[in-house]
Amino acid sequence: MNEQNFIDFQNVTYSYDEYDDDGRLSDDVNVAVDNMTFSINEGEFVALIGRNGSGKSTIARHINGLLVPQSGVVYVDGINTKDEELIWNIRCNVGMVFQNPDNQIIGTTVEEDIAFGLENIGIPRDEMIIRMNDAIATTKLVECRFSEPHLLSGGQKQRVAIAGILAMRPKCIVLDEATAMLDPVGRREVMSVIKELNKNAGITIVHITHHMDEVTVADRVFLIDEGKILLIGTPKEVFSKEEMVIKAGLEVPQATQLFNLLRKKGFILPEDVITAEEAFDYLKLILKR
């Protein structure tokens, strides 16, 4: 394994059993990850995109050892996820944030919830307070640290879930559709936090999402379909392959759609515009001519 790689999948395959309408096990299997090989470097921000059922969540669960390959091997920070004696090390270094924050939050206050994981791993009280304060400040939860989680907005709840993981000091955070249930304001709150964690704390981010505007900030994008990686590249490289993205059941960002449409109408425009900001800046220049 390349020592640079924090996450390393080598010829990984994983299948789920299929059941018939009567709940009986059938002879069919659902191949969720099909002989997949890729690597992610420490400190990278990687987005996994693909239609429902493409295999994204199965990949996520392999990264922290919730699942282990039926064939092939996964290394995380140099540790084989099949090594049961060291799986705890992997799970301490890889935090998972799922779609519904209510399924992860158990404390009666924000502070209590963040402390839960630290108590479980035996962090001394003085160190626990330092970690809680750091996590609360980083996730911008200072004003609601003593609030009851059920009174918070969706975006705040997801930030609480992230804060609880952040306090554990992981090297990597995997977000499995963590913004899917949020309104635009909540999505912006969560994306702001994870971008800051990646840029300023060097935490590896693996972000699974159907929101293409969230993908534009990634270092690399993995386009996945039917358990296989169709394409790996920067956001600009991936979204330049509009037909491939659409064939995989997705859309390119709205700014890209607009510029592609205008080019088809005869306008001479760049092919690598993927954000609203880029589109606005370029159109403003044209209008000034």
Rosetta silent file (secondary structure, phi, psi, omega in degrees, C-alpha in Angstrom):
SEQUENCE: MNEQNFIDFQNVTYSYDEYDDDGRLSDDVNVAVDNMTFSINEGEFVALIGRNGSGKSTIARHINGLLVPQSGVVYVDGINTKDEELIWNIRCNVGMVFQNPDNQIIGTTVEEDIAFGLENIGIPRDEMIIRMNDAIATTKLVECRFSEPHLLSGGQKQRVAIAGILAMRPKCIVLDEATAMLDPVGRREVMSVIKELNKNAGITIVHITHHMDEVTVADRVFLIDEGKILLIGTPKEVFSKEEMVIKAGLEVPQATQLFNLLRKKGFILPEDVITAEEAFDYLKLILKR
SCORE:     score description
SCORE:     0.000 S_00000001
   1 L     0.000  137.514  175.564    0.000    0.000    0.000 S_00000001
   2 L   -64.848  127.926 -175.619    1.205    3.515   -0.801 S_00000001
   3 L   -64.642  -21.843  177.689    2.053    5.179    2.527 S_00000001
   4 L   -66.798  -31.670 -170.933    0.417    8.393    1.312 S_00000001
   5 E   -74.939  122.317  175.399   -2.963    6.782    1.049 S_00000001
   6 E   -80.791  -38.261  177.094   -5.159    7.170    4.094 S_00000001
   7 E  -121.006  130.669 -176.445   -7.917    5.056    2.520 S_00000001
   8 E  -140.234  111.662  175.720   -7.008    2.288    0.112 S_00000001
   9 E   -99.525  127.987 -179.992   -9.493   -0.066   -1.584 S_00000001
  10 E  -125.373  105.145  176.449   -7.918   -2.977   -3.445 S_00000001
  11 E    51.569   49.631 -174.799  -10.210   -5.083   -5.654 S_00000001
  12 E   -86.664  131.053  174.675  -13.076   -4.812   -3.163 S_00000001
  13 E  -129.722  138.053  176.513  -16.340   -6.646   -3.791 S_00000001
  14 E  -147.542  131.572 -178.387  -19.393   -6.719   -1.541 S_00000001
  15 E  -126.285  150.716  174.054  -22.864   -8.161   -2.229 S_00000001
  16 E  -107.894  146.259  174.208  -26.167   -8.200   -0.353 S_00000001
  17 E   -68.812  148.334  175.430  -28.563  -11.115   -0.299 S_00000001
  18 E  -106.597  147.135  179.231  -31.848  -10.665   -2.153 S_00000001
  19 E  -124.175  148.163  179.131  -35.239  -11.761   -0.785 S_00000001
  20 L   -82.770 -178.385 -175.436  -38.460  -12.544   -2.630 S_00000001
  21 L   -63.328  -21.850  179.428  -41.862  -10.964   -1.926 S_00000001
  22 L   -91.065    5.279  179.274  -42.538  -13.560    0.778 S_00000001
  23 L    81.454   11.613  179.814  -39.347  -12.649    2.604 S_00000001
  24 L   -92.760  145.419 -179.549  -37.530  -15.802    1.592 S_00000001
  25 E   -64.108  127.842  179.507  -33.888  -15.770    0.555 S_00000001
  26 E   -98.257  174.895  178.732  -33.599  -15.919   -3.233 S_00000001
  27 E   -81.041  -10.497 -178.410  -30.751  -17.169   -5.397 S_00000001
  28 E   -81.699  155.794  172.947  -30.045  -13.617   -6.621 S_00000001
  29 E  -131.105  151.703  177.521  -27.491  -11.267   -5.086 S_00000001
  30 E  -105.777  106.834 -179.289  -27.173   -7.503   -5.255 S_00000001
  31 E   -80.443  106.638 -176.583  -23.555   -6.568   -6.020 S_00000001
  32 E   -87.245  -35.214  176.444  -23.149   -3.191   -4.312 S_00000001
  33 E  -130.220  122.220 -168.644  -19.378   -2.825   -4.766 S_00000001
  34 E  -117.660   95.354  175.064  -17.879   -4.610   -7.756 S_00000001
  35 E    51.831   52.557 -171.478  -14.099   -5.214   -7.752 S_00000001
  36 E   -93.125  133.849  177.756  -13.420   -1.599   -6.774 S_00000001
  37 E  -131.440  125.301  174.838   -9.924   -0.120   -6.473 S_00000001
  38 E  -165.768  169.032  176.104   -9.148    3.465   -5.447 S_00000001
  39 E  -141.148  153.305  177.468   -7.237    5.475   -2.869 S_00000001
  40 E  -130.647  129.071 -179.037   -7.796    8.697   -0.932 S_00000001
  41 E   -82.455  152.777  176.526   -4.929   10.687    0.540 S_00000001
  42 L   -61.410  133.835  179.378   -4.937   12.100    4.043 S_00000001
  43 L    89.172   -2.005  178.078   -6.327   15.642    4.020 S_00000001
  44 L   -78.378  154.627  169.790   -8.265   15.238    0.769 S_00000001
  45 E  -112.884  108.170 -177.285  -11.881   16.318    0.279 S_00000001
  46 E  -115.679  133.441  175.506  -13.517   13.648   -1.876 S_00000001
  47 E  -106.740  131.812  174.239  -17.150   13.631   -3.021 S_00000001
  48 E  -105.036  123.182 -179.245  -18.887   10.377   -3.937 S_00000001
  49 E  -127.763  150.149  179.589  -21.825   10.830   -6.303 S_00000001
  50 L   167.401  161.736 -179.668  -24.209    8.397   -7.942 S_00000001
  51 L   -66.396  167.327  175.304  -27.859    7.448   -8.121 S_00000001
  52 L   -57.937  134.689  179.326  -29.619    5.653   -5.254 S_00000001
  53 L    84.923    6.626 -177.648  -28.367    2.082   -5.015 S_00000001
  54 L   -77.759  -17.970  178.645  -25.109    2.782   -6.835 S_00000001
  55 L   117.673    2.662 -175.197  -22.983    1.595   -3.892 S_00000001
  56 H   -61.361  -48.612 -177.548  -21.980    4.856   -2.196 S_00000001
  57 H   -67.976  -31.560  176.079  -23.205    3.988    1.303 S_00000001
  58 H   -65.310  -40.470  174.875  -21.661    0.535    1.092 S_00000001
  59 H   -59.517  -46.521 -178.440  -18.317    2.191    0.341 S_00000001
  60 H   -57.588  -42.463 -177.628  -18.805    4.508    3.331 S_00000001
  61 H   -72.662  -20.560  173.326  -19.446    1.598    5.677 S_00000001
  62 H   -76.294  -26.806 -174.779  -16.293   -0.130    4.486 S_00000001
  63 H   -68.639  -32.994  177.618  -14.208    2.926    5.350 S_00000001
  64 L  -111.006   16.688  171.828  -14.793    2.614    9.093 S_00000001
  65 L    79.617   11.884  172.556  -15.153   -1.150    9.198 S_00000001
  66 L   -65.047  -30.700  171.180  -18.909   -1.400    9.661 S_00000001
  67 L  -124.913  151.603  173.726  -18.623   -3.723    6.663 S_00000001
  68 L  -123.424  148.962 -175.663  -15.590   -5.734    5.541 S_00000001
  69 L   -61.043  142.874  170.982  -14.949   -6.880    1.967 S_00000001
  70 L   -78.340  -27.510  167.504  -16.153  -10.286    0.854 S_00000001
  71 E  -147.252  155.124 -174.316  -13.166  -10.213   -1.465 S_00000001
  72 E    87.650 -171.846 -176.173  -10.342   -7.753   -1.745 S_00000001
  73 E  -147.165  147.731  174.358   -8.994   -5.598    1.058 S_00000001
  74 E  -121.715  127.036  173.050   -9.497   -2.136    2.566 S_00000001
  75 E  -109.110  135.905  173.944   -6.711   -0.324    4.404 S_00000001
  76 E  -127.348  117.143 -176.665   -7.448    2.712    6.563 S_00000001
  77 L    54.196   37.507  177.098   -4.426    4.591    7.892 S_00000001
  78 L    84.413   -0.046 -177.146   -2.369    1.498    7.106 S_00000001
  79 E  -106.566  132.865  175.067   -4.663   -0.903    8.986 S_00000001
  80 E   -72.561  125.425 -177.079   -6.540   -3.744    7.307 S_00000001
  81 L   -66.264  -12.716  176.181  -10.226   -3.411    8.243 S_00000001
  82 L   -82.626   -6.697  179.722  -10.400   -7.213    8.593 S_00000001
  83 L   -81.426   97.756 -174.303   -7.980   -7.012   11.531 S_00000001
  84 L   -63.283  -28.429 -179.125  -10.429   -7.337   14.431 S_00000001
  85 L   -71.396  -23.247 -176.977   -7.790   -6.478   17.013 S_00000001
  86 L  -112.532    5.115 -177.561   -7.182   -3.071   15.418 S_00000001
  87 H   -61.567  -30.152  178.120  -10.699   -2.163   14.241 S_00000001
  88 H   -61.246  -39.467  178.940  -11.071    0.135   17.276 S_00000001
  89 H   -61.112  -40.449  179.316   -8.149    2.229   15.986 S_00000001
  90 H   -63.984  -46.034 -175.510   -9.916    2.638   12.652 S_00000001
  91 H   -71.123  -23.034  173.194  -13.207    3.670   14.236 S_00000001
  92 H   -73.677  -26.758 -176.124  -11.437    6.205   16.440 S_00000001
  93 H   -97.267  -11.821 -179.827   -9.888    7.740   13.321 S_00000001
  94 E  -126.851  111.742  177.950  -12.960    7.639   11.055 S_00000001
  95 E   -97.371  144.163 -179.152  -16.166    9.334   12.179 S_00000001
  96 E  -113.526  133.516  172.694  -19.508    8.754   10.424 S_00000001
  97 E  -120.256  122.180 -174.867  -22.301   11.309   10.011 S_00000001
  98 L   -99.798 -179.081 -172.533  -25.533    9.865    8.667 S_00000001
  99 L   -64.674  -43.783 -175.312  -28.592   11.317    6.971 S_00000001
 100 L  -105.747  108.003 -177.882  -30.809   11.731   10.037 S_00000001
 101 H   -62.742  -25.368  179.805  -29.052   13.457   12.968 S_00000001
 102 H   -62.496  -23.231  178.561  -31.801   12.330   15.339 S_00000001
 103 H   -79.178  -10.701 -178.376  -30.442    8.798   14.974 S_00000001
 104 L  -110.537  -21.658 -175.245  -27.046    9.891   16.305 S_00000001
 105 L   -90.537  126.560 -178.796  -27.944   12.367   19.040 S_00000001
 106 L  -126.018  -14.178 -176.785  -28.663   10.854   22.456 S_00000001
 107 L   -76.111  156.951  177.883  -27.778   13.574   24.990 S_00000001
 108 L   -83.506  -16.067  171.269  -30.340   15.781   26.723 S_00000001
 109 L  -134.043  164.117  178.585  -28.207   18.839   25.951 S_00000001
 110 H   -58.411  -47.295 -177.935  -25.755   19.659   23.173 S_00000001
 111 H   -61.646  -42.224 -179.640  -22.824   19.578   25.583 S_00000001
 112 H   -64.304  -38.009 -179.655  -23.896   16.234   27.062 S_00000001
 113 H   -66.976  -41.389  179.773  -24.197   14.698   23.613 S_00000001
 114 H   -65.226  -33.655 -178.803  -20.732   15.828   22.591 S_00000001
 115 H   -73.906  -20.416 -172.185  -19.319   14.417   25.846 S_00000001
 116 H   -56.074  -51.790 -178.325  -20.903   10.990   25.320 S_00000001
 117 H   -63.942  -37.531  179.919  -18.277    9.587   22.969 S_00000001
 118 H   -65.109  -38.888  177.150  -15.437   11.009   25.047 S_00000001
 119 H   -63.703  -39.596 -177.639  -16.774    9.322   28.175 S_00000001
 120 H   -63.915  -31.016 -179.326  -17.004    6.016   26.322 S_00000001
 121 L   -99.921    9.969  171.077  -13.308    6.068   25.421 S_00000001
 122 L    73.270   33.403  177.390  -12.234    7.177   28.893 S_00000001
 123 L   -72.199  130.577  178.377  -10.972   10.683   28.185 S_00000001
 124 L   -57.658  150.405 -173.092  -10.050   12.444   31.492 S_00000001
 125 H   -56.574  -44.867 -178.259  -12.468   15.191   32.536 S_00000001
 126 H   -61.846  -43.321  177.791  -10.053   18.106   32.063 S_00000001
 127 H   -67.099  -36.436  179.224   -9.166   16.920   28.547 S_00000001
 128 H   -60.408  -42.664 -179.499  -12.856   16.266   27.840 S_00000001
 129 H   -64.301  -41.793  178.356  -13.744   19.883   28.619 S_00000001
 130 H   -61.365  -46.499 -178.412  -10.980   21.153   26.318 S_00000001
 131 H   -65.583  -41.288  178.713  -12.145   18.920   23.483 S_00000001
 132 H   -62.080  -45.401 -179.906  -15.805   19.842   23.976 S_00000001
 133 H   -61.472  -42.376  178.864  -15.008   23.554   23.947 S_00000001
 134 H   -63.416  -45.319 -177.949  -12.901   23.185   20.793 S_00000001
 135 H   -66.377  -39.988  179.673  -15.595   21.155   19.001 S_00000001
 136 H   -65.325  -41.869  179.205  -18.371   23.542   20.034 S_00000001
 137 H   -67.055  -43.343 -176.846  -16.389   26.564   18.835 S_00000001
 138 H   -65.028  -37.731 -178.400  -15.395   24.945   15.532 S_00000001
 139 L   -91.492    7.357  174.757  -18.973   23.908   14.718 S_00000001
 140 L    58.454   50.628 -178.845  -20.333   27.313   15.798 S_00000001
 141 L  -117.542   16.931 -174.633  -22.585   25.928   18.535 S_00000001
 142 H   -57.162  -43.165 -174.637  -21.500   28.207   21.399 S_00000001
 143 H   -71.461  -16.726 -177.961  -24.907   29.851   21.763 S_00000001
 144 H  -122.283   23.783 -176.663  -26.757   26.536   22.025 S_00000001
 145 L   -63.428  -26.381  179.204  -24.313   24.381   23.995 S_00000001
 146 L  -103.511    8.042 -179.045  -26.829   23.987   26.841 S_00000001
 147 L   -77.618  157.580  173.403  -29.884   23.665   24.567 S_00000001
 148 L   -80.552  128.516 -175.177  -31.955   20.510   24.202 S_00000001
 149 H   -55.462  -33.839 -176.849  -31.126   18.979   20.807 S_00000001
 150 H   -68.875  -12.115  178.429  -34.765   18.387   19.862 S_00000001
 151 H   -90.941   -4.826 -175.546  -35.314   22.165   19.921 S_00000001
 152 L   -87.371  162.454  174.652  -32.608   22.819   17.323 S_00000001
 153 L   -73.785  168.010  179.082  -32.931   23.211   13.569 S_00000001
 154 H   -59.475  -43.202  179.700  -31.894   20.400   11.232 S_00000001
 155 H   -64.642  -39.370  177.656  -28.641   22.142   10.349 S_00000001
 156 H   -65.260  -40.814  178.903  -27.812   22.712   14.015 S_00000001
 157 H   -61.299  -42.234  179.005  -28.514   19.057   14.816 S_00000001
 158 H   -65.915  -33.246  177.244  -26.130   17.907   12.100 S_00000001
 159 H   -68.564  -32.275  174.631  -23.500   20.257   13.481 S_00000001
 160 H   -64.749  -43.962  178.181  -24.027   18.655   16.902 S_00000001
 161 H   -60.473  -42.062  178.420  -23.461   15.227   15.320 S_00000001
 162 H   -66.724  -39.537 -179.754  -20.286   16.528   13.662 S_00000001
 163 H   -62.914  -39.733  178.974  -19.131   18.139   16.922 S_00000001
 164 H   -62.201  -37.376  177.083  -19.509   14.835   18.771 S_00000001
 165 H   -73.778  -42.784 -177.821  -17.293   13.154   16.205 S_00000001
 166 H   -59.903  -36.902 -179.980  -14.857   16.064   16.037 S_00000001
 167 L   -63.008  -22.424  178.449  -14.278   15.900   19.807 S_00000001
 168 L   -78.493   -5.718  178.893  -12.953   12.361   19.287 S_00000001
 169 L    60.658   54.388  178.962  -10.152   13.917   17.170 S_00000001
 170 L   -77.926  160.531  173.111  -10.612   11.739   14.042 S_00000001
 171 L   -88.420  -18.019 -174.199   -8.393   11.970   10.987 S_00000001
 172 E  -143.772  141.006  172.412  -11.359   11.435    8.652 S_00000001
 173 E  -124.155  127.550  177.673  -15.072   12.233    8.632 S_00000001
 174 E  -106.426  123.486  179.696  -17.445   10.404    6.291 S_00000001
 175 E  -110.359  110.964 -176.458  -20.763   12.148    5.606 S_00000001
 176 E   -99.777   91.468 -177.499  -23.364    9.772    4.180 S_00000001
 177 L    57.167   37.820 -174.491  -26.089   12.024    2.716 S_00000001
 178 L   -66.862  -16.892  179.468  -25.705   14.213    5.818 S_00000001
 179 L  -105.978    3.838 -172.465  -27.355   17.205    4.099 S_00000001
 180 L   -63.358  -32.727 -175.508  -30.192   15.299    2.418 S_00000001
 181 L   -97.615    7.890 -174.178  -32.836   16.206    5.019 S_00000001
 182 L  -100.074  152.857  172.695  -31.772   19.835    5.450 S_00000001
 183 L   -78.923  172.402 -176.803  -33.154   23.048    4.008 S_00000001
 184 H   -55.850  -37.000  179.524  -30.778   25.329    2.059 S_00000001
 185 H   -65.871  -45.676  178.808  -29.779   27.260    5.191 S_00000001
 186 H   -62.353  -39.282  178.198  -28.973   24.068    7.089 S_00000001
 187 H   -62.501  -43.438  179.302  -27.005   22.717    4.136 S_00000001
 188 H   -62.915  -39.011  179.256  -24.900   25.879    3.981 S_00000001
 189 H   -60.723  -48.293 -177.543  -24.223   25.641    7.735 S_00000001
 190 H   -67.182  -43.674 -179.686  -23.000   22.058    7.499 S_00000001
 191 H   -63.961  -36.008  178.182  -20.953   22.643    4.344 S_00000001
 192 H   -61.602  -42.026 -179.182  -19.281   25.660    5.926 S_00000001
 193 H   -67.093  -46.936 -174.884  -18.192   23.537    8.881 S_00000001
 194 H   -70.935  -31.281  175.222  -16.860   20.601    6.871 S_00000001
 195 H   -65.259  -39.543  179.051  -14.961   22.878    4.480 S_00000001
 196 H   -66.926  -41.305  178.888  -13.333   24.552    7.468 S_00000001
 197 H   -61.723  -38.707  179.743  -12.446   21.200    9.046 S_00000001
 198 H   -71.303  -46.817 -173.905  -10.810   20.106    5.815 S_00000001
 199 H   -74.580  -45.087 -171.924   -8.970   23.339    5.076 S_00000001
 200 H   -94.779  -28.525 -178.593   -7.907   24.418    8.555 S_00000001
 201 H  -106.153   -6.894  177.950   -7.679   21.137   10.491 S_00000001
 202 L    69.749   21.048 -179.538   -6.539   18.907    7.621 S_00000001
 203 L   -77.656  132.467  176.791   -9.296   16.368    8.269 S_00000001
 204 E   -68.820  131.024 -179.953   -9.970   14.000    5.379 S_00000001
 205 E  -117.028  128.277  170.208  -13.560   14.425    4.159 S_00000001
 206 E  -117.857  110.391 -170.936  -15.558   11.824    2.248 S_00000001
 207 E  -114.517  115.018  176.013  -18.854   13.457    1.313 S_00000001
 208 E   -98.060  124.086 -175.483  -21.723   11.479   -0.209 S_00000001
 209 L  -155.550  156.036  170.846  -24.370   13.773   -1.637 S_00000001
 210 L  -103.222   -2.515 -179.678  -26.992   14.276   -4.336 S_00000001
 211 L   -90.939  107.623 -173.071  -26.549   18.065   -4.214 S_00000001
 212 H   -68.311  -24.215  177.386  -24.179   18.869   -7.047 S_00000001
 213 H   -67.689  -25.745  177.434  -23.411   22.361   -5.738 S_00000001
 214 H   -75.295  -22.027 -177.144  -21.822   20.710   -2.679 S_00000001
 215 H   -75.909  -24.665 -172.785  -19.563   18.667   -4.947 S_00000001
 216 L   -65.094  -18.673 -177.913  -17.908   21.727   -6.505 S_00000001
 217 L   -91.031   -4.856 -176.756  -15.728   22.348   -3.412 S_00000001
 218 L   -73.265  155.480  172.042  -14.179   18.848   -3.426 S_00000001
 219 L   -72.405  -44.327  178.415  -10.615   18.101   -4.451 S_00000001
 220 E  -138.632  154.085  178.892  -11.784   15.042   -6.374 S_00000001
 221 E  -123.011  134.477  174.305  -15.111   13.526   -7.375 S_00000001
 222 E  -109.214  116.472  175.927  -15.865    9.813   -7.785 S_00000001
 223 E   -92.083  119.894 -171.256  -18.787    9.124  -10.124 S_00000001
 224 E  -121.071  139.423  174.977  -20.233    5.732   -9.173 S_00000001
 225 E  -152.130  134.315  177.773  -22.851    3.523  -10.825 S_00000001
 226 L    50.879   43.352  174.990  -23.821   -0.110  -10.280 S_00000001
 227 L    76.241    7.852 -179.879  -20.968   -0.692   -7.856 S_00000001
 228 E  -124.442  151.847  174.649  -18.276    0.587  -10.212 S_00000001
 229 E   -87.752  116.558  179.668  -16.359    3.846  -10.477 S_00000001
 230 E   -82.604  -32.686 -171.892  -17.145    5.396  -13.854 S_00000001
 231 E  -160.452  139.078  171.994  -14.970    8.461  -13.501 S_00000001
 232 E  -128.273  132.420  178.086  -12.546   10.114  -11.077 S_00000001
 233 E  -178.200 -178.887  172.774  -11.419   13.710  -11.482 S_00000001
 234 L   -66.791  162.648  176.901  -11.683   17.258  -10.247 S_00000001
 235 H   -53.868  -41.209 -179.907  -15.200   18.699  -10.161 S_00000001
 236 H   -64.652  -40.509  179.851  -14.504   20.587  -13.390 S_00000001
 237 H   -65.956  -44.137 -178.215  -13.216   17.433  -15.094 S_00000001
 238 H   -67.743  -45.800 -176.113  -16.168   15.301  -13.989 S_00000001
 239 H   -76.253  -10.492  172.421  -18.872   17.841  -14.795 S_00000001
 240 L   -72.811  -17.053  178.007  -17.362   18.490  -18.211 S_00000001
 241 L   -96.083   62.303 -172.673  -18.589   14.948  -19.017 S_00000001
 242 H   -57.993  -42.995 -177.672  -22.248   15.983  -18.870 S_00000001
 243 H   -62.659  -39.645  179.186  -23.558   13.067  -20.924 S_00000001
 244 H   -66.845  -41.079  179.265  -21.795   10.531  -18.689 S_00000001
 245 H   -63.511  -44.344 -179.978  -23.099   12.231  -15.537 S_00000001
 246 H   -65.971  -39.978  178.749  -26.664   12.279  -16.885 S_00000001
 247 H   -62.226  -29.548  178.442  -26.416    8.640  -17.992 S_00000001
 248 L   -82.524    6.756  174.679  -25.445    7.794  -14.395 S_00000001
 249 L    87.820   19.028 -178.055  -28.749    9.305  -13.227 S_00000001
 250 L  -123.664  177.350  174.486  -27.467   12.675  -12.040 S_00000001
 251 L  -121.564  154.128  171.481  -27.388   16.286  -13.158 S_00000001
 252 L   -81.541  164.142  179.156  -24.495   18.682  -13.527 S_00000001
 253 L   -55.951  154.402 -176.092  -24.598   21.911  -11.455 S_00000001
 254 H   -59.788  -38.035  179.164  -27.107   24.539  -12.602 S_00000001
 255 H   -62.729  -39.554  178.320  -24.359   26.959  -13.679 S_00000001
 256 H   -65.995  -42.447  177.754  -22.883   24.231  -15.883 S_00000001
 257 H   -58.534  -45.259 -178.326  -26.307   23.453  -17.359 S_00000001
 258 H   -61.531  -48.070 -177.762  -26.840   27.133  -18.180 S_00000001
 259 H   -68.601  -35.052  175.983  -23.473   27.585  -19.883 S_00000001
 260 H   -63.682  -41.153  178.815  -23.851   24.332  -21.814 S_00000001
 261 H   -65.007  -43.262 -179.786  -27.254   25.498  -23.069 S_00000001
 262 H   -65.051  -36.483  177.739  -25.910   28.916  -24.064 S_00000001
 263 H   -65.408  -36.985  177.895  -23.028   27.325  -25.980 S_00000001
 264 H   -66.040  -23.993  178.241  -25.538   25.195  -27.900 S_00000001
 265 L   -85.010   -1.838  175.917  -27.291   28.460  -28.819 S_00000001
 266 L   107.862   -2.042  179.204  -24.066   29.723  -30.356 S_00000001
 267 L   -76.753  141.237  177.508  -22.514   31.704  -27.509 S_00000001
 268 L   -90.652  104.577 -174.394  -18.770   31.365  -27.077 S_00000001
 269 L  -136.520  155.308  178.852  -18.386   30.454  -23.421 S_00000001
 270 L   -67.042  156.341 -177.659  -15.927   28.417  -21.309 S_00000001
 271 L   -97.956   -1.080 -173.648  -16.678   24.741  -20.698 S_00000001
 272 L  -114.270   25.580  177.218  -15.456   24.544  -17.102 S_00000001
 273 L   -82.909  123.376 -177.697  -17.925   26.781  -15.239 S_00000001
 274 L  -128.506   -8.597 -179.814  -19.436   24.837  -12.324 S_00000001
 275 L  -121.630  157.568  178.174  -20.476   27.408   -9.701 S_00000001
 276 H   -63.209  -35.392  179.990  -22.955   30.279   -9.670 S_00000001
 277 H   -63.499  -43.963  178.139  -20.148   32.624   -8.636 S_00000001
 278 H   -62.757  -43.381 -179.412  -18.062   31.691  -11.682 S_00000001
 279 H   -62.858  -44.298 -179.438  -21.075   32.107  -13.972 S_00000001
 280 H   -62.221  -46.977 -177.909  -21.940   35.498  -12.486 S_00000001
 281 H   -62.433  -40.922 -178.038  -18.370   36.797  -12.753 S_00000001
 282 H   -70.214  -43.176  179.129  -18.011   35.678  -16.374 S_00000001
 283 H   -65.794  -34.048  177.822  -21.380   37.055  -17.475 S_00000001
 284 H   -64.176  -38.254  177.181  -20.621   40.339  -15.741 S_00000001
 285 H   -64.227  -41.375 -179.513  -17.425   40.637  -17.790 S_00000001
 286 H   -62.886  -43.547 -178.116  -19.337   39.971  -21.015 S_00000001
 287 H   -66.212  -24.066 -179.697  -21.947   42.606  -20.201 S_00000001
 288 H   -81.292  -15.010 -177.463  -19.244   45.205  -19.594 S_00000001
 289 L   -70.736    0.000    0.000  -17.749   44.733  -23.071 S_00000001
